[in-house]
Amino acid sequence: MTNKIKELGEDTMLGMSIKTLIALVAGLSFAIAGYYNLMQEIQLAKELPPPVVSRVEFDLKDELVRNAVMETQKQVEQIGADLKRIEQRLYEIK
């Protein structure tokens, strides 16, 4: 078996069409432009004042989270009761 790996140098031809080369350059240009746009937006966001959270908004979010935790606790308790029932039925089958 012959070794098909050739050494890369100045005279190496890659066999890439002009269409592929243009697409590659355009894609790279869009990526670079997107990166710099994102960096500019991040810098602008750093300079903006921090958002003000009102006490009412904080209380409403706090209540929402507490309700979600309590509902989850009820669901866990229900799952535990269901699991005990399933275990009991399995024990009776044996």
C-alpha positions as CSV (number, residue, x, y, z in Angstrom):
1,M,0.0,0.0,0.0
2,T,1.4,3.3,-1.0
3,N,1.4,6.3,1.3
4,K,-1.1,8.8,-0.1
5,I,-0.2,11.6,2.3
6,K,1.7,14.3,0.5
7,E,3.8,17.0,2.0
8,L,2.1,20.4,2.0
9,G,4.1,23.3,0.6
10,E,3.9,26.4,-1.5
11,D,3.2,24.5,-4.7
12,T,0.4,22.3,-3.2
13,M,-2.9,22.4,-5.1
14,L,-6.0,22.0,-3.0
15,G,-8.5,21.5,-5.9
16,M,-11.1,24.0,-4.7
17,S,-13.5,25.6,-7.1
18,I,-13.9,29.4,-7.3
19,K,-17.5,28.9,-6.2
20,T,-16.4,27.1,-3.1
21,L,-13.7,29.6,-2.3
22,I,-16.2,32.5,-2.6
23,A,-18.7,30.7,-0.3
24,L,-15.9,30.1,2.2
25,V,-14.8,33.7,2.2
26,A,-18.4,34.9,2.5
27,G,-19.1,32.6,5.4
28,L,-16.0,33.6,7.2
29,S,-16.8,37.3,6.6
30,F,-20.3,36.8,8.1
31,A,-18.9,35.0,11.1
32,I,-16.4,37.8,11.8
33,A,-19.0,40.5,11.3
34,G,-21.3,38.7,13.7
35,Y,-18.6,38.3,16.3
36,Y,-17.8,42.0,16.2
37,N,-21.5,43.0,16.3
38,L,-22.0,40.7,19.3
39,M,-19.0,42.2,21.1
40,Q,-20.3,45.7,20.4
41,E,-23.7,44.8,21.9
42,I,-22.1,43.3,25.0
43,Q,-20.1,46.5,25.5
44,L,-23.3,48.6,25.2
45,A,-25.1,46.3,27.6
46,K,-22.3,46.8,30.1
47,E,-22.7,50.6,29.9
48,L,-26.5,50.6,30.5
49,P,-27.8,51.1,34.0
50,P,-28.8,47.9,35.8
51,P,-32.6,47.2,35.6
52,V,-34.7,48.3,38.6
53,V,-36.7,45.6,40.2
54,S,-39.7,47.0,42.1
55,R,-40.8,45.5,45.4
56,V,-44.1,44.4,43.9
57,E,-42.4,42.6,41.1
58,F,-40.0,40.9,43.5
59,D,-42.9,39.9,45.8
60,L,-44.9,38.5,42.8
61,K,-42.0,36.4,41.6
62,D,-41.2,35.2,45.1
63,E,-44.8,34.1,45.5
64,L,-44.8,32.4,42.1
65,V,-41.6,30.4,43.0
66,R,-43.0,29.5,46.4
67,N,-46.3,28.2,44.9
68,A,-44.3,26.2,42.3
69,V,-42.3,24.6,45.1
70,M,-45.4,23.8,47.1
71,E,-47.1,22.3,44.0
72,T,-44.0,20.2,43.3
73,Q,-44.0,19.0,46.9
74,K,-47.7,17.9,46.6
75,Q,-46.9,16.0,43.4
76,V,-43.9,14.3,45.0
77,E,-46.1,13.2,47.9
78,Q,-48.8,11.9,45.5
79,I,-46.1,10.0,43.5
80,G,-44.9,8.5,46.8
81,A,-48.4,7.3,47.7
82,D,-48.8,5.8,44.2
83,L,-45.5,4.0,44.6
84,K,-46.6,2.5,47.9
85,R,-49.8,1.3,46.4
86,I,-47.9,-0.3,43.5
87,E,-45.5,-2.0,45.8
88,Q,-48.4,-3.3,47.9
89,R,-50.1,-4.7,44.8
90,L,-46.8,-6.3,43.7
91,Y,-46.4,-7.9,47.1
92,E,-49.9,-9.3,46.9
93,I,-49.2,-10.8,43.5
94,K,-46.2,-12.7,44.8
